[in-house]
Amino acid sequence: MAMRQFKAESKKLLDLMINSIYTNREIFLRELISNASDACDKRYFKSLTDTSVGITKDDLKIHIQPDKESRTLTISDNGIGMTKEELEKNLGTIAKSGSFDFKAENQSDNIDIIGQFGVGFYSAFMVAKKVTVISRAQGADTAWKWESTGVEGYTLTEADKDDVGTEIILVLKDDTDTDKYSDYLEDYEIANLVKKYSDYIRFPITMFREKSRQKPKPEDAGDDYKPEYETYTELETLNSMVPIWKRPKSEVKDEDYNEFYKNKFMDYTDPLRVITSRTEGTATYTALLFIPGSTPYDYYTKEYEKGLALYASGVMIMEKCADLLPDYFSFVKGVVDSEDLSLNISRETLQKDNQLKLMRTSLEKKIKNELHAMLVNDREKYETFWKNFGRQIKFGIYGDYGMHKDLLADLLMFYSAKEQKLVTLDEYIEKMPEGQKCIYFAAGDDTDRLGKLPNAQLVLSKGYDLLLCTEDVDEFCLQVMRDYKEKTFQNINSGDLGLETEDEKKAAEAAETENKDLFEEIKKALNGKIKEVKVNPTLQEHPVTLSAEGGISMEMEKVLRRMPNAEGVESTKVLELNPNHTVFAALKAAHAAGDTDKVAKYAELLYDQALLIAGLPIEDPVAYAQLVCGLMQ
């Protein structure tokens, strides 16, 4: 029996593939089952035009048989089988795909063949020290045996086999301290791998499994009888064959979708929304997606992995394909199944091709539309979703310099000071009084405190609503957006709100001119803590407030200072004084009396009060307390 040699380049490729291409050894079973499924498909396709084949689709099957004593794992099928020439051509030349040739020869897009590159078979050498293939082709009288121990070569001899089909017998490698190949002989491990990778192969995958049952109780058994058990073997079908996403939606109940979601994605709550999508054309795929009903415990951590389970014709290719989801929809769970994905040689990594981009774009639009439909038609569920994942939508707008704001903006919700509930930007604009030019917002830690800010009360007194933004990303999100439907966003503590009356403006200008020296003295006393001092006649009963100029607001300063390497991040502050308040009169009196020490103390006190009102920490709480006590005495 002469040893046949692989071609030189095939030797190198086999060695490379065994050691490099596949990083996850357990996929060898997926590959061999996929090949068996292809063989069954080919025989069934042939039976449609050739009555001599004599087999129906229900007769086709795949069987797995582990043998611990001989350390062999056998995968057999009653598919179309291979001739001597086909064995040599398909297995003797690495990367020669019989499945691909079959589809090309029959010139039909309706043949759903999984194999594309002809290298999956060789993944068996990752776990086996010897591989034997015994095959008898449809219509052939003789079977042939292909046998190899790896790169050294292979033998091809005549063999005995009664039925059409193929058997692949793997002699597993010996266990080592780090690699326990015998695990692949355990019933539970085989069943788990079939469920994980090949659950939706459309032919039954069977295996005899050892089970236990209680023996019948003897008639003469006494009260002290202890139950006895016996073991037996039973032929079990390991795969479910028909994936839930390929069943007609009319035949699937909500409970079925919920149970699939909870079992597949290890969640204890039902999903908020189920999204089904079947698309044909340039991006052909079937998708079953879910919006989770609760936030995963690790969602807002670095450990969380986004991605959809990706299948090719029912065979799992990737457990989490991150490329199918943008980050702002990373909370979505689900599966995508395509019959014409462009896969690379290992099937473990998708090529960055146009097909994948088209699928991602299509899924993105579908998810967005479903979320907006939930907002419009099921407000209670949407608010639950927003509580769980709204922060991620805001990050989606802030990220990539606002590139996605047009897609995501109408999904946003913020707390309304006027309505005392969450509102969308469309709802805010819809209720704006005539003449209101801006969408007003305040950013901070707590809605109650924000609603009591001096400028908040001013805005509300004008009949305008105010969005109370309490998440650290809120102001960054709105700043990137700049406007929504031609209404600009206005932080009530940044810049001039322009809400003074003409009389108030004139009075303010006069007060600033009259007290120019006082303001210079206050600014000097605060020693660089503020850029300027000015009057604000709209503060009503409040004596003082702080505003910020430039790109960094006071709330942004708080957020940024919590980040690494944030030294020196500071907003440009303006101290605003109420010229109609008795405190302002006391300041003027101290200045007129030439009491610079008292003016300095008043300035420090008012500045610290303004910091507290703005939710910022004062630099020296002890000094502040002593200053208050000193003035009281």
For each residue, the residues with C-beta under 8 A, 3 or more apart:
1: 155 157
2: 155
3: 152 153 154 155
4: 88 92 153 154 155 156
5: 153
6: 10 11 14 92 93 94 151 153 154
7: 10 11 93
8: 11 12
9: 12 13
10: 6 7 13 14 93 94 95
11: 6 7 8 14 15 151
12: 8 9 15 16
13: 9 10 16 17 94 95 119
14: 6 10 11 17 18 94 122 125 150 151
15: 11 12 18 19 151
16: 12 13 19 20 21
17: 13 14 20 21 22 94 119 122 123 345 346
18: 14 15 22 122 123 125 126 150
19: 15 16
20: 16 17
21: 16 17 119 345 346 348
22: 17 18 25 27 28 123 126 346 348
23: 348
24: 27 348
25: 22 28 126 127
26: 29 30 184 193 197
27: 22 24 30 31 123 197 347 348
28: 22 25 31 32 123 124 126 127 128
29: 26 32 33 75 184 190 193 194 197 198
30: 26 27 33 34 193 197 198 315 316
31: 27 28 34 35 120 121 123 124 347
32: 28 29 35 36 75 120 121 123 124 168
33: 29 30 36 37 62 75 194 197 198 201 205
34: 30 31 37 38 114 115 120 198 201 315
35: 31 32 38 39 99 114 115 120 121
36: 32 33 39 40 62 75 76 77 79 166 203
37: 33 34 40 41 62 77 79 114 198 201 202 203 315
38: 34 35 41 42 79 99 102 113 114 115
39: 35 36 42 43 77 79 80 81 165 166
40: 36 37 43 44 60 61 62 77 78 79 80 203
41: 37 38 44 45 79 111 112 113
42: 38 39 45 46 79 80 99 102 111 113
43: 39 40 46 47 53 55 60 78 79 80 81 138 164
44: 40 41 47 48 55 57 60
45: 41 42 48 106 111
46: 42 43 49 50 53 80 138
47: 43 44 50 51 53 54 55 56
48: 44 45
49: 46
50: 46 47 53
51: 47 54
52: 139
53: 43 46 47 50 138
54: 47 51
55: 43 44 47 59 60 78
56: 47 59 60
57: 44 60
58:
59: 55 56 78
60: 40 43 44 55 56 57 77 78 79 203
61: 40 77 78 203 204 205 206
62: 33 36 37 40 75 76 77 201 203 204 205 206
63: 74 75 76 77 205 206 207
64: 73 74 75 190 194 205 206 207 238
65: 73 74 76 207 208
66: 72 73 74 184 185 186 187 190 207
67: 70 71 72 73 74 185
68: 71 182 185
69:
70: 67 171
71: 67 68 171 172 182 185
72: 66 67 169 170 171 172
73: 64 65 66 67 128 169 170 172 184 185 190
74: 63 64 65 66 67 167 168 169 170
75: 29 32 33 36 62 63 64 167 168 170
76: 36 62 63 65 165 166 167 168
77: 36 37 39 40 60 61 62 63 165 166 203
78: 40 43 55 59 60 61 163 164 165
79: 36 37 38 39 40 41 42 43 60 164 165 166
80: 39 40 42 43 46 137 138 164
81: 39 43 135 136 137 138 140 164 165 166
82: 86 87 90 98 133 135 137 144 166
83: 86 87 137 140 144
84: 87 88 142 144 156
85: 88 89
86: 82 83 89 90 98 137
87: 82 83 84 90 91 92 133 135 144 146 156
88: 4 84 85 91 92 93 146 156
89: 85 86 92 93 96 98
90: 82 86 87 93 96 97 98 118
91: 87 88 121 133 146 148 154
92: 4 6 87 88 89 146 154 156
93: 6 7 10 88 89 90 96
94: 6 10 13 14 17 118 119 122
95: 10 13 117 118 119 345
96: 89 90 93 118
97: 90 100 101 115 116 117 118
98: 82 86 89 90 101 102 115 118
99: 35 38 42 102 103 113 114 115 116 118
100: 97 103 104 113 115 116 117 118
101: 97 98 104 105
102: 38 42 98 99 105 106 111 113
103: 99 100 106 108 111 113
104: 100 101 107
105: 101 102
106: 45 102 103 111
107: 104
108: 103 111
109:
110:
111: 41 42 45 102 103 106 108
112: 41 313 339
113: 38 41 42 99 100 102 103 116 313
114: 34 35 37 38 99 312 313 315
115: 34 35 38 97 98 99 100 118 120
116: 97 99 100 113 343
117: 95 97 100 120 343 345
118: 90 94 95 96 97 98 99 100 115 121
119: 13 17 21 94 95 122 123 345 346
120: 31 32 34 35 115 117 123 347
121: 31 32 35 91 118 124
122: 14 17 18 94 119 125
123: 17 18 22 27 28 31 32 119 120 126
124: 28 31 32 121 127 128 131 168 170
125: 14 18 122 128 131 150
126: 18 22 25 28 123
127: 25 28 124 170 172 173 181 184
128: 28 73 124 125 131 170 171 172 173
129: 149 150 171 172 173 174
130: 147 148 149 170 171
131: 124 125 128 147 148 149 168 169 170 171
132: 145 146 147 167 168 169 171
133: 82 87 91 145 146 147 166 167 168 169
134: 143 144 145 146 159 161 166 167 169
135: 81 82 87 143 144 146 161 165 166 167
136: 81 140 142 143 144 161 163 164 165 166
137: 80 81 82 83 86 140 164
138: 43 46 53 80 81 164
139: 52
140: 81 83 136 137 143 164
141:
142: 84 136 158
143: 134 135 136 140 158 159 160 161
144: 82 83 84 87 134 135 136 156 157 158 159
145: 132 133 134 155 156 157 158 159
146: 87 88 91 92 132 133 134 135 154 155 156
147: 130 131 132 133 154 155 156 157
148: 91 130 131 152 153 154 155
149: 129 130 131 152
150: 14 18 125 129
151: 6 11 14 15
152: 3 148 149
153: 3 4 5 6 148
154: 3 4 6 91 92 146 147 148
155: 1 2 3 4 145 146 147 148
156: 4 84 87 88 92 144 145 146 147
157: 1 144 145 147
158: 142 143 144 145
159: 134 143 144 145
160: 143
161: 134 135 136 143 165 167
162:
163: 78 136
164: 43 78 79 80 81 136 137 138 140
165: 39 76 77 78 79 81 135 136 161
166: 36 39 76 77 79 81 82 133 134 135 136
167: 74 75 76 132 133 134 135 161
168: 32 74 75 76 124 131 132 133
169: 72 73 74 131 132 133 134
170: 72 73 74 75 124 127 128 130 131
171: 70 71 72 128 129 130 131 132
172: 71 72 73 127 128 129 181 182 184 185
173: 127 128 129 179 181
174: 129 181
175: 179 180 181 182
176: 179 180
177:
178:
179: 173 175 176
180: 175 176 183
181: 127 172 173 174 175 184
182: 68 71 172 175 185 186
183: 180 186 189
184: 26 29 66 73 127 172 181 189 190
185: 66 67 68 71 73 172 182 189 190
186: 66 182 183 189 190
187: 66 190 191 207 209 210
188: 191 192
189: 183 184 185 186 192 193
190: 29 64 66 73 184 185 186 187 193 194 207 238
191: 187 188 194 195 207 209 236 238
192: 188 189 195 196
193: 26 29 30 189 190 196 197 198
194: 29 33 64 190 191 197 198 199 205 238 239
195: 191 192 198 199 238 239
196: 192 193 199 316
197: 26 27 29 30 33 193 194 315 316
198: 29 30 33 34 37 193 194 195 201 205 239 314 315 316
199: 194 195 196 239 240 243 314 316
200: 239 240 241 242 243 246 311 314 315 337
201: 33 34 37 62 198 205 239 241 314 315
202: 37 241 242 314
203: 36 37 40 60 61 62 77 241
204: 61 62 237 239 241
205: 33 61 62 63 64 194 198 201 237 238 239
206: 61 62 63 64 235 236 237 238
207: 63 64 65 66 187 190 191 235 236 238
208: 65 233 234 235 236
209: 187 191 233 234 236
210: 187 231 232 233
211: 231 232 233 234
212: 229 230 231 232
213: 229 230 232
214: 227 228 229
215: 227 228 229 230
216:
217: 221 225 227
218: 221 225
219:
220:
221: 217 218 225
222: 225
223:
224:
225: 217 218 221 222
226:
227: 214 215 217
228: 214 215
229: 212 213 214 215
230: 212 213 215
231: 210 211 212
232: 210 211 212 213
233: 208 209 210 211
234: 208 209 211
235: 206 207 208
236: 191 206 207 208 209
237: 204 205 206
238: 64 190 191 194 195 205 206 207
239: 194 195 198 199 200 201 204 205
240: 199 200 243
241: 200 201 202 203 204
242: 200 202 246 247
243: 199 200 240 246 247 311 314 335 337
244: 247 252 256 257 260 288
245: 276 286 287 288 335 337
246: 200 242 243 286 314 337
247: 242 243 244 251 252
248: 251 252
249: 252 276
250:
251: 247 248
252: 244 247 248 249 256 257
253: 256 257
254: 257 258 274
255: 258 259
256: 244 252 253 259 260
257: 244 252 253 254 260 261 271 274 288 290
258: 254 255 261 262 270 271 274
259: 255 256 262 263
260: 244 256 257 263 264 288
261: 257 258 264 265 267 270 271 274 290 333
262: 258 259 265 266 267 268 269 270
263: 259 260 266
264: 260 261 309 333 335
265: 261 262 290 292 333
266: 262 263
267: 261 262 271 292 293 294 296 333
268: 262 294
269: 262 292 293 294
270: 258 261 262 293
271: 257 258 261 267 274 290 291 292 293 333
272: 291 292 293 374 381 384 385
273: 290 291 370 371 374 381 385
274: 254 257 258 261 271 288 289 290
275: 287 288 289 290 291 334 366 367 370
276: 245 249 287 288 289
277: 285 286 287 288 289 362 363 366
278: 285 286 287
279: 283 284 285 286 287 362
280: 284
281: 284
282: 358
283: 279 355 358 359 361 362
284: 279 280 281 338 339 340
285: 277 278 279 336 337 338 359 362
286: 245 246 277 278 279 336 337 338
287: 245 275 276 277 278 279 308 334 335 336 337 363 366
288: 244 245 257 260 274 275 276 277 334 335
289: 274 275 276 277 308 332 333 334 363 366 367
290: 257 261 265 271 273 274 275 332 333 334
291: 271 272 273 275 331 332 370 371 374 385
292: 265 267 269 271 272 295 296 331 333 388
293: 267 269 270 271 272 384 388
294: 267 268 269 388
295: 292 299 300 331 388 389
296: 267 292 299 304 331
297:
298: 301 303 304
299: 295 296 304 331 389
300: 295 304 391
301: 298 304
302:
303: 298
304: 296 298 299 300 301 330
305: 320 322
306: 320 322 325 327 330 331
307: 318 319 320 321 322 323 324 325
308: 287 289 320 321 324 325 332 333 334 335 336 363
309: 264 316 318 319 320 321 334 335 336
310: 316 317 318 321 324 335 336 337 338 341 350
311: 200 243 314 315 316 317 335 336 337 338
312: 114 315 317 337 338 339 341 343 347
313: 112 113 114 337 338 339
314: 198 199 200 201 202 243 246 311 337
315: 30 34 37 114 197 198 200 201 311 312
316: 30 196 197 198 199 309 310 311 319
317: 310 311 312 321 341 343 347 348 350
318: 307 309 310 321 348 349 350
319: 307 309 316
320: 305 306 307 308 309
321: 307 308 309 310 317 318 324 336 350
322: 305 306 307 325
323: 307 350 352 356 360
324: 307 308 310 321 336 356 359 360 363
325: 306 307 308 322 329 330 332 360 363
326: 329 330 360 364 396 404
327: 306 330 392 395 396 399
328: 392 393 395 396 397 399 404 408
329: 325 326 332 364 367 392 396
330: 304 306 325 326 327 392
331: 291 292 295 296 299 306 388 389 392
332: 289 290 291 308 325 329 367
333: 261 264 265 267 271 289 290 292 308
334: 275 287 288 289 290 308 309
335: 243 245 264 287 288 308 309 310 311
336: 285 286 287 308 309 310 311 321 324 359 363
337: 200 243 245 246 285 286 287 310 311 312 313 314
338: 284 285 286 310 311 312 313 341 355 359
339: 112 284 312 313
340: 284 355
341: 310 312 317 338 350 355 356
342: 350 351 353 355 356
343: 116 117 312 317 347 350 351
344: 347 348 349 350 351
345: 17 21 95 117 119
346: 17 21 22 119 349
347: 27 31 120 312 317 343 344
348: 21 22 23 24 27 317 318 344
349: 318 344 346
350: 310 317 318 321 323 341 342 343 344 353 356
351: 342 343 344 356
352: 323 356 357
353: 342 350 356 357
354: 357 358
355: 283 338 340 341 342 358 359
356: 323 324 341 342 350 351 352 353 359 360
357: 352 353 354 360 361
358: 282 283 354 355 361 362
359: 283 285 324 336 338 355 356 362 363
360: 323 324 325 326 356 357 363 364
361: 283 357 358 364 365
362: 277 279 283 285 358 359 365 366
363: 277 287 289 308 324 325 336 359 360 366 367
364: 326 329 360 361 367 368 407
365: 361 362 368 369
366: 275 277 287 289 362 363 369 370
367: 275 289 329 332 363 364 370 371
368: 364 365 371 372 407 408 411
369: 365 366 372 373
370: 273 275 291 366 367 373 374
371: 273 291 367 368 374 375 382 385 411
372: 368 369 375 376 410 411
373: 369 370 376 377
374: 272 273 291 370 371 377 378 381 382 385
375: 371 372 379 382 411 424
376: 372 373
377: 373 374
378: 374 381 382
379: 375 382 383
380: 383 384
381: 272 273 374 378 384 385
382: 371 374 375 378 379 385 386
383: 379 380 386 387 413 422
384: 272 293 380 381 387 388
385: 272 273 291 371 374 381 382 388 389 390
386: 382 383 389 390 393 413 422
387: 383 384 390
388: 292 293 294 295 331 384 385
389: 295 299 331 385 386 392 393
390: 385 386 387 393 394 412 413
391: 300 394 395 471 473
392: 327 328 329 330 331 389 395 396
393: 328 386 389 390 396 397 408 411 412
394: 390 391 397 398 412 471 473 474 477
395: 327 328 391 392 398 399 473 477
396: 326 327 328 329 392 393 399 404 408
397: 328 393 394 402 404 405 408 409 412 477 480 481
398: 394 395 402 473 476 477 480
399: 327 328 395 396 404
400: 403 404
401: 480
402: 397 398 405 480 481 482
403: 400
404: 326 328 396 397 399 400 407 408
405: 397 402 408 409 480 481
406: 409
407: 364 368 404
408: 328 368 393 396 397 404 405 411 412
409: 397 405 406 412 425 481 484
410: 372 424 425 426
411: 368 371 372 375 393 408 424
412: 390 393 394 397 408 409 424 425 477
413: 383 386 390 422 423 424
414: 422 423 425 428 441 467 468 469 474
415: 421 422 423 447 467 468 469 470
416: 419 420 421 422 423 428 465 466 467 468
417: 420 442 447 450 451 456 460 465 466 467 468
418: 460 465 466
419: 416 423 465
420: 416 417
421: 415 416
422: 383 386 413 414 415 416
423: 413 414 415 416 419 427 428 465 467
424: 375 410 411 412 413 427 428
425: 409 410 412 414 428 429 439 484 485
426: 410 429 430 485
427: 423 424 430 431
428: 414 416 423 424 425 431 432 439 465 467
429: 425 426 432 439 484 485 487
430: 426 427
431: 427 428 465
432: 428 429 436 464 465 487
433: 436 463 464
434:
435:
436: 432 433 464
437: 487 488
438: 487 488 489 490
439: 425 428 429 467 484 487 488 489 490
440: 459 464 465 466 467 490 492 497
441: 414 466 467 468 469 474 475 478 489 490 491 492
442: 417 450 451 453 455 456 466 467 468 469 491 492 493
443: 450 469 470 474 475 491 493 553 555 556
444: 449 450 453 468 469 470 555 614 615
445: 449 470 615
446: 449 450 470 615
447: 415 417 450 451 468 470
448: 451 452
449: 444 445 446 452 453 615
450: 417 442 443 444 446 447 453 456 466 468 469 470
451: 417 442 447 448 456 460 466 468
452: 448 449 456 457
453: 442 444 449 450 456 457 492 493 545 613 614
454: 457 458 539 540 542 545 613
455: 442 458 459 492 493 497 538 545 547
456: 417 442 450 451 452 453 459 460 466 492
457: 452 453 454 460 461 540 542
458: 454 455 461 462 492 497 499 538 539 540
459: 440 455 456 462 464 466 492 497 499
460: 417 418 451 456 457 463 464 465 466
461: 457 458 540
462: 458 459 499
463: 433 460
464: 432 433 436 440 459 460
465: 416 417 418 419 423 428 431 432 440 460
466: 416 417 418 440 441 442 450 451 456 459 460 492
467: 414 415 416 417 423 428 439 440 441 442
468: 414 415 416 417 441 442 444 447 450 451
469: 414 415 441 442 443 444 450 474 475 478
470: 415 443 444 445 446 447 450 474
471: 391 394 474
472: 476 559 562
473: 391 394 395 398 476 477
474: 394 414 441 443 469 470 471 477 478
475: 441 443 469 478 479 491 553 555 556 559
476: 398 472 473 479 480 556 559
477: 394 395 397 398 412 473 474 480 481
478: 441 469 474 475 481 489 491
479: 475 476 482 489 551
480: 397 398 401 402 405 476 477
481: 397 402 405 409 477 478 484 489
482: 402 479 488 489
483: 486 487 488 489
484: 409 425 429 439 481 487 489
485: 425 426 429
486: 483
487: 429 432 437 438 439 483 484
488: 437 438 439 482 483
489: 438 439 441 478 479 481 482 483 484
490: 438 439 440 441 494 495 497
491: 441 442 443 475 478 494 495 553
492: 440 441 442 453 455 456 458 459 466 497
493: 442 443 453 455 545 546 547 548 553 554 555 614
494: 490 491 547 548 549 553
495: 490 491 547 549
496:
497: 440 455 458 459 490 492 538
498:
499: 458 459 462 538
500: 504 505 508 537 538
501: 504 505
502: 505 506
503: 506 507
504: 500 501 507 508 537 538
505: 500 501 502 508 509
506: 502 503 509 510
507: 503 504 510 511 537 579
508: 500 504 505 511 512 534 535 536 537 579
509: 505 506 512 513
510: 506 507 513 514
511: 507 508 514 515 535 537 579
512: 508 509 515 516 519 534 535
513: 509 510 516
514: 510 511
515: 511 512 518 519 535 588 591
516: 512 513 519 520
517: 520 521 591
518: 515 521 522 587 588 591 599
519: 512 515 516 522 523 532 533 534
520: 516 517 523 524
521: 517 518 524 525 591 596 599 600 603
522: 518 519 525 526 533 575 587 599 603
523: 519 520 526 530 532 533
524: 520 521 527
525: 521 522 596 599 600 603 604
526: 522 523 529 530 575 603 604 607
527: 524
528:
529: 526 573 607
530: 523 526 533 573 574 575 607
531: 549 572 573 574
532: 519 523 574 575
533: 519 522 523 530 574 575 576 577
534: 508 512 519 574 575 576 577
535: 508 511 512 515 576 577 578 579 584
536: 508 539 545 576 577 578
537: 500 504 507 508 511 578 579 580
538: 455 458 497 499 500 504
539: 454 458 536 542 543 544 545 576 578 580 581
540: 454 457 458 461 578
541: 581
542: 454 457 539 545 578 581 613
543: 539 577 578 581 582 583 584 606 609
544: 539 575 576 577 578 583 606 609 610 613
545: 453 454 455 493 536 539 542 576 610 613 614
546: 493 554 573 574 575 576 607 610 611 613 614 616
547: 455 493 494 495 573 574 576
548: 493 494 552 553 554 557 571 572 573 574
549: 494 495 531 572 574
550: 571 572
551: 479
552: 548 556 557 560 569 570 571 572
553: 443 475 491 493 494 548 556 557 571
554: 493 546 548 557 558 571 573 614 615 616
555: 443 444 475 493 558 559 615
556: 443 475 476 552 553 559 560 571
557: 548 552 553 554 560 561 569 570 571 616
558: 554 555 561 562 615 616
559: 472 475 476 555 556 562 563
560: 552 556 557 563 566 569
561: 557 558 566 569
562: 472 558 559 566
563: 559 560 566
564:
565:
566: 560 561 562 563 569
567:
568:
569: 552 557 560 561 566
570: 552 557
571: 548 550 552 553 554 556 557
572: 531 548 549 550 552
573: 529 530 531 546 547 548 554
574: 530 531 532 533 534 546 547 548 549
575: 522 526 530 532 533 534 544 546 606 607 610
576: 533 534 535 536 539 544 545 546 547
577: 533 534 535 536 543 544 581 583 584 587 606
578: 535 536 537 539 540 542 543 544 581 583 584
579: 507 508 511 535 537 584
580: 537 539 584
581: 539 541 542 543 577 578 584 585
582: 543 585 586
583: 543 544 577 578 586 587 602 606
584: 535 543 577 578 579 580 581 587 588
585: 581 582 588 589
586: 582 583 589 590 602
587: 518 522 577 583 584 590 591 599 602
588: 515 518 584 585 591 592
589: 585 586 592 593
590: 586 587 593 595 598 599 602
591: 515 517 518 521 587 588 594 595 599
592: 588 589
593: 589 590 598
594: 591
595: 590 591 598 599
596: 521 525 599 600
597: 600 601
598: 590 593 595 601 602
599: 518 521 522 525 587 590 591 595 596 602 603
600: 521 525 596 597 603 604
601: 597 598 604 605 627 630 631
602: 583 586 587 590 598 599 605 606
603: 521 522 525 526 599 600 606 607
604: 525 526 600 601 607 608 623 624 627
605: 601 602 608 609 624 627 628 631
606: 543 544 575 577 583 602 603 609 610
607: 526 529 530 546 575 603 604 610 611
608: 604 605 611 612 618 624 627
609: 543 544 605 606 612 613
610: 544 545 546 575 606 607 613 614
611: 546 607 608 614 616 617 618
612: 608 609 615 616 618
613: 453 454 542 544 545 546 609 610
614: 444 453 493 545 546 554 610 611
615: 444 445 446 449 554 555 558 612
616: 546 554 557 558 611 612
617: 611
618: 608 611 612 621 624
619:
620: 623 624
621: 618 624 625
622: 625 626
623: 604 620 626 627
624: 604 605 608 618 620 621 627 628
625: 621 622 628 629
626: 622 623 629 630
627: 601 604 605 608 623 624 630 631
628: 605 624 625 631 632
629: 625 626 632 633
630: 601 626 627 633
631: 601 605 627 628
632: 628 629
633: 629 630
